[in-house]
Amino acid sequence: MRWGKLLSVLLFFISLSSALESKTYTFEKLNILSDDLVLKGINPKYDFYLPTLPQLSNGEVRLNLSFSPYLRDDSTLTVLINDIPYKTFKVREIPPLLRIPFIRKGDRDFVKVSLLGNLRVSNNVCEDVFSDKVWLVVGKNSTVEFKYDHYKNIREFLRDYDNRYCIKSPWLIPLVYQICKQNPVPCDVIYQPNDEDCRKYIDEAKGDLLELKGNTLYVPLETALAFERGVFYPFLFGSPQEIKNVRRESEEVLSEVSLRDLGIDTVSVEGVGNLFYISR
C-alpha cells in the first residue's frame, strides 16, 4: 500500500514537470551579448541579468567559455547567483558547456548571474597584472533555457517566454510593436501567417471588450493608437475590460533632459580612486 502511494506521488510530480513549457535563447538573441566577450586581468568580473516572468518555474544557463592556455592549474572561476556564491570551479576542470541552474526568487523581475575569475599564469602578481596571457572568453552562443507554466491571463499572454505573435490586421502592427518594446524577452511577429506557424494570435475584437479566448487575444480597434501610454498599460491586467476613450500624449518632445530631471543627483565613478560627480 505504501509503495502504491509513493508511486502515485512520483507520477504526480512527473506530470507537473512534463506540463511545463520550454524555450531556449542564445545570449545574442536575449541581447546579453552582441559578440563574444573577452575578459582580461587576474580578477575579471562579468554580470548579466535574466528576465524572470511570473510564470517561470526554473531555468538553466549554458555557458560556452574558453580560457587562455597559459593559465596555472589552480586558476578558478566562481559563479554567483543574485550575489550569493553558487560554486567555484577550477578552470582546467570546467566542461565545454558549463551548466548553471536558476529559479525565480520572490518578486524579482530578474536573476543576476556573476562570473568572478581568479586567473594566474605565474607566481608573480605584478607580472600577471600586465600580462596579455591572462584572459577568458564568454561566447555569444551561450544559451539560456526557461521552463515555465502556460499563460493564464492577458498579462502572461503579453509578457511570455514564447513571444511569437501572429496578426492578420495591419491596424494591430503598432500594438504588437509596443508590446515587444516593453517586453524583456525578444518577440517574433508574423503578419498574414500560415496557421501551422502560430500558437498565439492577436485579432480585432468586434466590440470594445478586450479579452483572451484560448490562444487568441481579441483587442478593440482603438489599439491602433498603441503608442500612447494610456492605451497600452491597461492591457497588462488579467481581466476583460472595456476601452471607451484614449488619453493622448503631449505632442511636445524634449530633445535634451538634464540629469536632475532624470532623478540623478550624485554619480560615483570607480577608477584608481573614487571620483564623484555632483549635479547642481
LUMVEX-337276 format. One record per residue: residue in one letter; x, y, z of N, C-alpha, C in turn. Coordinates in steps of 0.001 Angstrom, whole numbers, padded with zeros to 6 digits, always signed. Atoms other than C-alpha are relative to their C-alpha. Example, Ala and Ser with C-alpha at 12.3 -4.5 7.8 and 13.67 -1.06 7.14 Angstrom:
% residues 2
A+000890-001190+000000+012300-004500+007800+000900+001200+000000S-000820-001190-000060+013670-001060+007140-000770+001090+000730
This chain:
% residues 280
M+000840-001204+000000+000000+000000+000000+000872+001250+000000R-000869-001165-000086+002792+002409+000928+000727+000242-001310W-000681-000145+001282+004652+001720-002331-000938+000568-001056G+000974-000544+000944+001455+002488-004248-000148+001500+000150K+000106-001442-000240+001210+005920-002601+001237+000727-000512L-001225-000618+000477+004871+006654-003338+000018+000100-001521L+000039+000005+001459+004363+005688-006980-000942+001072-000526S+000957-001010+000445+001298+007939-007293+000561+001409+000172V-000624-001314-000223+003211+010889-005784+001056+000266-001062L-001036-000147+001012+006116+010265-008170-000606+000325-001357L+000664-000254+001279+003787+010140-011164-000589+001404-000041F+000567-001342-000074+002157+013382-009966+001068+001052-000319F-001065-000975+000243+005482+015258-009937+000534-000109-001424I-000424+000166+001394+006465+013772-013300-000967+000715-000926S+000996-000668+000835+003194+015042-014774+000128+001510+000094L-000183-001442-000154+003846+018507-013321+001175+000491-000838S-001184-000420+000742+007338+018695-014831-000227-000088-001500S+000253+000140+001431+006112+017450-018210-000966+001053-000502A+000960-001019+000407+003381+020120-018207+000671+001338-000260L-000695-001255+000210+005976+022895-018194+000400+000157-001466E-000476-000302+001338+006790+024577-021471+001447+000459+000082S-001428-000312-000004+010377+025290-022500+000352+000854-001207K-000476-000862+001086+012089+027966-024570+001474+000293+000245T-001436-000233-000117+015822+028393-025256+000421+001151-000902Y-000507-001151+000743+017541+031610-026331+001519+000043+000118T-001430-000286-000103+021144+032433-027149+000190+001347+000699F-000312-001299-000602+022858+035302-025328-000199+001119-001022E+000154-001014+001044+022824+037146-028640-001469+000345-000202K+001434-000227+000191+019064+036714-029051-000613+000736+001190L+000512-000668-001200+018435+037855-025456+000611+001385+000201N-000674-001301-000077+020567+040954-026113+000922+000106+001217I-001006-000014-001067+023020+039940-023393+001369+000297-000594L-001266-000231+000695+025965+039809-025808-000263+000116-001501S+000090-000113+001456+026203+041025-029384+001196-000659-000682D-001196+000671+000514+029644+039427-029797+000661-000742+001163D-000736+000678-001066+031999+037158-027876+000654+001046+000909L-000538-000939-000973+033127+038886-024678+001335-000505+000529V-001327+000342-000499+036834+038862-023782+000220+000731+001322L-000285-000569-001315+037581+039408-020083+001480-000186+000298K-001442+000050-000248+041171+040276-019207+000299+000398+001435G-000432-000355-001341+043038+040552-015928-000044-001182+000942I-000092+001119-000932+043735+038395-012910-001305-000219+000768N+001286+000135-000695+040304+039081-011323-001129+000608-000818P+001076-000561+000821+037843+039724-014169-001359-000345+000600K+001362+000248-000467+034151+040032-013293-000982+000406-001082Y+001025-000282+001001+031116+039899-015542-001370-000337+000589D+001367+000195-000479+027459+040326-014504-000962+000032-001185F+001086-000102+000970+024413+039579-016646-001312-000367+000684Y+001305+000098-000641+020695+039524-015947-000980-000765-000905L+000964+000822+000729+017991+037037-016947-001418+000383+000418P+001372-000387-000352+014300+038036-017129-000755-001155+000654T+000781+001022-000706+012115+036135-014649-001454+000455+000056L+001418-000332+000047+008456+036469-015580-000751-000833+001042P+000726+000711-001069+005766+035351-013068-000227-001485-000264Q+000288+001401+000304+005129+032073-014916+001249-000886-000028L-001232+000791+000015+008790+030985-014699+000023-001015+001136S-000188+001033-001012+009377+027697-012854+001488-000128+000330N-001449+000107-000182+013124+027210-013345+000675+000155-001355G-000735-000144+001251+015841+027535-015933+001430-000458+000150E-001398+000431-000011+019415+026780-016859+000800+000861-000972V-000961-000699+000849+022299+028871-018191+001034-001008-000481R-001030+000881+000561+024694+027030-020517+001082+000875-000611L-001063-000917+000372+027925+028967-020754+001028-000673-000893N-001064+000444+000892+030290+028496-023656+001226+000847+000317L-001164-000740-000485+033642+029502-022139+001281-000545-000614S-001348+000428+000384+037223+029422-023299+001013+000824+000791F-000995-000617-000869+040379+030254-021359+001368+000010-000661S-001376-000046+000475+043942+031221-022036+000695-001331+000296P-000693+001279-000244+046075+028059-022445+001179+000139+000964Y-001158-000225-000865+048766+029653-020269-000357+000064+001487L+000414-000142-001395+046711+029740-017051+000539-001135+000861R-000429+001020-000961+048004+027907-013989-001161-000930+000340D+001020+001000-000310+046159+024779-012894-000894+000412+001168D+000811-000403-001153+044931+026483-009709-000853+001253-000284S+000889-001100+000363+043152+029281-011606-001450-000451+000146T+001387+000381-000287+039446+029353-010713-000987+001005-000588L+001127-000848+000400+036086+030741-011808-001129-000254+000987T+001101+000100-000954+033390+031452-009220-001275+000551-000618V+001312-000421+000498+029718+031682-010193-000854+000436+001180L+000908-000499-001030+027361+033798-008087-001380+000197-000616I+001380-000230+000428+023569+033902-008365-000644+000945+000992N+000527-001062-000861+021965+037065-007022+000986+000346+001114D-001103-000382-000890+025329+037866-005394+000291-001036+001083I-000276+001092-000936+025324+034551-003484+000849-001049-000720P-000848+000984+000683+028197+032147-004347-000746-001310-000262Y+000620+001274+000380+026888+029126-006221+001041-001120+000009K-001024+001041+000053+030078+027193-006967+001288+000596-000573T-001304-000387+000536+033810+027659-007604+000587-001176-000780F-000524+001037+000882+035343+025715-010485+001478+000266-000275K-001349-000131+000529+038956+025049-011339-000111+000104-001517V+000115-000282+001425+039446+026404-014842+000266-001243-000843R-000356+001181+000793+041063+023197-016110-001074-001099+000061E+001019+001041-000161+038051+021162-014911-001366+000433-000522I+001291-000482+000516+035296+023287-016474-000311-000704-001311P+000372+000684+001243+033413+021304-019166-000199+000998-001135P+000192-000907+001139+032970+022737-022688-001266+000847+000114L+001243-000741-000207+029438+023782-021711-000306-000031+001498L+000208-000086-001447+029100+024966-018103-001484+000283+000274R+001437-000113-000266+025519+024455-016843-000232+000569+001402I+000301-000664-001270+024149+026732-014105-001519+000097+000153P+001454-000069-000185+020570+026170-012834-000392+001263+000774F+000510-001141-000749+018443+029044-011525-001521-000122+000120I+001447-000046-000203+014902+029689-010241-000411+001453+000211R+000520-001325-000320+012698+032727-009807-000153+000100+001511K+000027-000150-001446+013041+034046-006269-000777+001253+000371G+000794-001138-000442+010414+036257-004661-000676+000710-001155D+000653-000797+001034+009017+039075-006763+001014+000656-000936R-001017-000589+000868+012269+039835-008570-000359-000186-001469D+000245+000078+001433+011970+040582-012276+001206-000535-000755F-001200+000492+000664+015427+039220-012991+000802-000864+000963V-001024+000741-000751+018128+036807-011843+001351+000550-000434K-001340-000508+000289+021623+038241-011603+000998-001154+000084V-001038+001029+000033+024407+035850-012613+001349+000700-000159S-001318-000645+000023+028020+036852-011945+001087-001050-000197L-001191+000834+000199+031276+035314-013151+001188+000760+000562L-001134-000638-000655+034310+036099-010995+001222-000902-000147G-001184+000810+000260+037721+034880-012117+001133+000277+000963N-001276-000136-000721+040916+034277-010207+001033-000695-000883L-000818+000556+001070+043353+033795-013085+001458+000378+000190R-001441-000226-000179+047106+033399-012821+000773-000800-001052V-000875+000720+000925+049871+032456-015231+001393-000218+000591S-001325+000138-000613+052908+032821-012933-000129+000175+001508N-000003-000220-001446+053915+033236-009305+000218+001470+000366N-000240-001427-000211+054422+036973-009731-001262+000778-000360V+001253-000716+000236+051223+039005-009321+000218+001214-000887C-000259-001217+000774+052774+042174-010738+000168-000315-001485E-000163+000388+001403+053779+040379-013940-001340-000418-000600D+001291+000475+000505+050345+038778-014269-000953+001155-000303V+000895-001140+000201+048557+042130-013946+000181+000612-001385F-000286-000638+001291+050261+043421-017100+000177-001010-001133S-000184+001033+001019+050360+040110-018968-001187-000039-000963D+001072+000161+000986+048376+039677-022203-000418-001468-000142K+000340+001427+000038+048136+035930-021488-001097-000371+001001V+001007+000264-001024+045507+036305-018753-001367+000444-000536W+001304-000354+000558+042011+036144-020269-000937-001206+000009L+001021+001017+000266+038764+034225-020656-001024+000608-000949V+000980-000444+000991+036056+034426-023322-001357-000618+000315V+001385+000457-000132+032276+034203-022842-000633+000068-001389G+000515+000056+001366+030720+033074-026128-001415+000541-000121K+001345-000523+000241+027691+034889-027550-000999-001112-000327N+000874+001145+000263+026352+031445-028482-000326-000783+001267S+000509+000564-001262+025915+030616-024776-001518+000125-000002T+001459+000016+000067+022251+029831-024131-000633+000029+001386V+000813+000043-001214+019528+030161-021519-001288-000742-000326E+001261+000723+000158+016661+027684-021197-000945+000411+001129F+001033-000349-000961+013469+028859-019470-001075-001083-000010K+001112+000935-000135+010903+026368-018146-001109+000707+000765Y+001044-000876-000528+007558+027958-017410-001385-000606-000204D+001391+000435+000124+003827+027435-016980-000668+000702-001178H+000784-000591+001070+001334+028096-019752-000689+001263+000511Y+000627-001253-000422-000100+031618-019676-001435-000238+000477K+001332+000157-000595-003264+032006-017576-000871+001247-000143N+000779-001233+000121-004319+035603-018244+000635+000890-001067I-000461-000899+001056-003786+038584-020541+001422+000468+000269R-001351-000471-000341-000723+039832-018686+001052-001032-000389E-000979+001053+000321+001081+036486-019044+000012-000297-001495F+000046+000183+001449-000071+036194-022668+000913+001013-000688L-000777-001071+000624+001621+039519-023476+001456-000002+000444R-001377+000057-000512+004721+039003-021304+000330-001466+000238D-000174+001447-000023+005677+035430-022097+001351-000349-000604Y-001249+000453+000591+008796+033455-022928-000206-000477-001439D+000329+000344+001387+007038+032233-026072-000612+001252-000637N+000428-001300+000493+006831+035573-027859-000132+000034-001513R+000325-000041+001425+005752+034661-031356-001484+000312-000128Y+001388-000446+000142+002581+036603-032151-000366+000046-001482C+000485+000003+001371+000531+036192-035299-001181+000959-000124I+001069-000970+000211-001665+039013-036621-000393-000006-001478K+000503-000058+001374-003814+039421-039722-000429+001401-000398S+000454-001359+000288-004894+043052-039403+001165+000979+000078P-001082-000999-000054-002457+045905-040289-000204+001022+001122W+000269-000943-001070-004180+048036-037616+000642-000442+001322L-000556+000511-001250-002617+045808-034946+001529+000043+000028I-001465-000049+000035+001001+046281-036050+000565+000957+001048P-000543-000879-001052+001571+049349-033788-000137-000591+001400L+000190+000615-001312+000137+047445-030828+001067-001047+000277V-000979+001069-000199+002414+044444-031299+001401+000589+000126Y-001298-000672-000123+005380+046759-031791+000190+000507+001428Q-000108-000533-001355+004644+048403-028444+000145-001123+001032I-000112+001154-000893+004188+045033-026724+001445-000508+000023C-001360+000519+000091+007579+043865-027974+000996+000969+000618K-000921-000991-000550+009246+047117-026935+000010-000034+001522Q+000102+000028-001454+008019+046700-023356+000434-001335+000598N-000247+001345-000508+008909+043015-023090+001497-000277+000112P-001424+000317-000131+012302+041835-021733+000436-001201-000837V-000312+001170+000823+012075+038718-023925-000266+000361-001467P+000171-000393+001401+012575+039205-027710-001256-000596-000633C+001244+000405+000668+009495+038972-029934+000256-000419-001441D+000130+000291+001428+008770+037383-033288-001441+000303-000379V+001343-000358+000457+005799+038772-035205-000175-000498-001425I+000308+000504+001335+004234+037061-038209-001278+000668-000483Y+001159-000678+000579+001885+039089-040403-000567-000855-001136Q+000684+000871+000962-000683+037215-042520+000619-001405+000022P-000750+001258-000182+000612+033888-041170-000717-001216-000583N+000574+001333+000181+000099+030285-042093-000290-000561+001390D+000412+000446-001329-001734+028634-039208+000984-000971+000631E-000934+000977-000583+000903+025932-038809+001193+000682+000652D-001120-000730-000594+003440+028632-037849-000361+000658+001322C+000472-000836-001103+001354+030035-034996-000567-000803+001165R+000622+000509-001222+000458+029225-031408-000785+001086+000719K+000644-001117-000680-000642+032699-030288-000423+001039-001033Y+000549-000969+000939-002879+035115-032180-000440+001261+000729I+000622-001243-000442-003831+038745-031699-000906+000453-001135D+000984-000288+001038-007002+039682-033562-000911+001142+000442E+000916-001091-000300-009537+042507-033777-001245-000529+000710A+001263+000316-000674-012478+042417-031388-001149+000667-000754K+001159-000570+000683-015957+043051-032740-000564+001197+000758G+000503-001104-000798-016796+045412-029880+001116+000711+000726D-000979-000742-000793-014988+047338-027135+000614-000838+001112L-000465+000853-001083-014115+044334-024988+001344-000626-000334L-001305+000645+000113-010517+043230-024529-000059-001307+000764E+000097+001285-000689-010456+039506-023748+000865-001050-000680L-000818+001108+000460-008418+036354-024077-000869-001242-000090K+000759+001229+000209-010116+033288-025568+000922-001036-000617G-000898+001029+000507-007990+030173-025909+001373+000573-000291N-001317-000509+000374-004841+031119-027815-000086+001305-000801T+000189-001250+000741-006265+034377-029249-000385+001134+000949L+000349-001203-000742-006301+037839-027681-000760+000929-000938Y+000834-000885+000807-009135+039987-029047+000097+001410+000567V-000195-001377-000442-008487+043732-028901-000840+000944-000849P+000789-000984+000754-010629+046743-029915+000855+000750-001021L-000713-000726+001037-009716+048820-032946+000747+001210+000539E-000680-001152-000573-008711+051671-030661+001473-000283+000285T-001397+000337-000291-005457+049786-030096+000931+000367-001140A-000868-000537+001041-004196+051214-033381+000810+001171+000553L-000716-001092-000663-003143+054073-031039+000903-000543+001102A-000738+000691-001052-000884+051704-029130+001237+000747+000468F-001173-000738-000441+001996+054178-028971-000323+000905+001176E+000388-000907-001057+000027+056135-026405-000141-000764+001299R-000111+000746-001246+000666+055079-022808-001359-000343+000593G+001308+000240-000590-002953+055379-021785-000712-001203-000565V+000638+001173+000609-003859+052539-024125+000737-001277+000363F-000739+001250-000130-001043+050054-023714-000040-000594+001391Y-000198+000576-001324-000612+049657-019973-001237-000688+000568P+001148+000771-000488-004241+048659-019196-000066-001415-000559F+000026+001346+000557-003659+045617-021445+000678-001021+000909L-000768+000924-000833-001388+044144-018784-000814-000575+001151F+000839+000581-001047-004245+043443-016392-000626-001293-000507G+000407+001341+000394-005645+039945-016359-001458-000193-000332S+001430+000201+000215-009387+040540-016716-000478+000774-001223P+000557-000752+001125-011532+041626-019697-000380+001415+000438Q+000341-001375-000332-012114+045360-019822-000494+000723-001242E+000575-000770+001094-013908+047928-021936+000827+001264-000213I-000788-001179+000338-011970+050636-023729-000903+000972-000749K+000931-000952+000593-014050+053754-024482+000701+001253-000531N-000674-001199+000474-011575+056596-024872+001501-000130+000197V-001451+000049+000003-007904+057352-025261+000539+001323+000532R-000673-001203-000460-005733+059806-023349+001273+000163-000820R-001120-000198+000904-003276+061220-025857+001204+000598+000719E-001219-000592-000537+000338+062052-025075+000170+001407-000553S-000350-001318+000498+001594+065588-025411+000854-000137-001244E-000779+000055+001227+002992+066283-028869+001370+000648+000170E-001280-000642-000247+005867+068262-027318+001054-001054+000333V-001075+000969-000194+009105+066258-027481+001254+000751+000452L-001216-000620-000504+012149+067180-025413+001219-000594-000689S-001225+000494+000641+015477+066955-027225+001119-000197+001009E-001012+000139-001030+017517+067296-024018-000667-000159+001356V+000498+000223-001354+016941+066063-020480+001184+000084+000948S-001101-000137-000955+019093+067065-017519+000065-001219+000910L-000149+001100-000942+020480+064520-015064-000918+000190+001200R+000895-000255-001134+018469+066219-012317-001430-000429-000341D+001349+000413+000401+015237+065674-014316-000130-001511-000039L+000012+001465+000001+016212+062013-014580+000088-000575+001404G-000064+000475-001374+016464+061825-010794+001388-000364+000466I-001374+000336-000350+020268+061548-010733+000639+001204+000678D-000635-001092-000741+021863+063721-008041+001507-000196+000095T-001421+000283-000168+025212+062006-007492+000354-001288-000730V-000476+001181+000712+027125+059563-009681+001386-000338+000502S-001320+000443-000459+030064+057536-008346+000668-000768-001125V-000751+000640+001075+032671+056559-010910+001239-000627+000604E-001149+000699-000563+035236+053934-009981+001172+000031-000960G-001223+000017+000781+038772+054330-011216+001145-000374+000915V-001102+000229-000926+042099+054492-009449-000461+000313+001411G+000645-000316-001272+040179+056171-006632-001483+000154-000249N+001417-000252+000205+036516+057043-006095-000196+001446-000432L+000208-001327+000560+035558+060005-008280-001488+000319+000065F+001392-000345-000175+032304+061843-007544-000387+001150-000923Y+000559-001067+000806+030225+063883-009928-001292+000435+000674I+001175-000490-000704+027644+066102-008225-000767+000938-000900S+000854-000853+000821+024751+067560-010182-000504+001167+000835R+000427-001191-000736+023945+071144-009123-001124+000716-000762
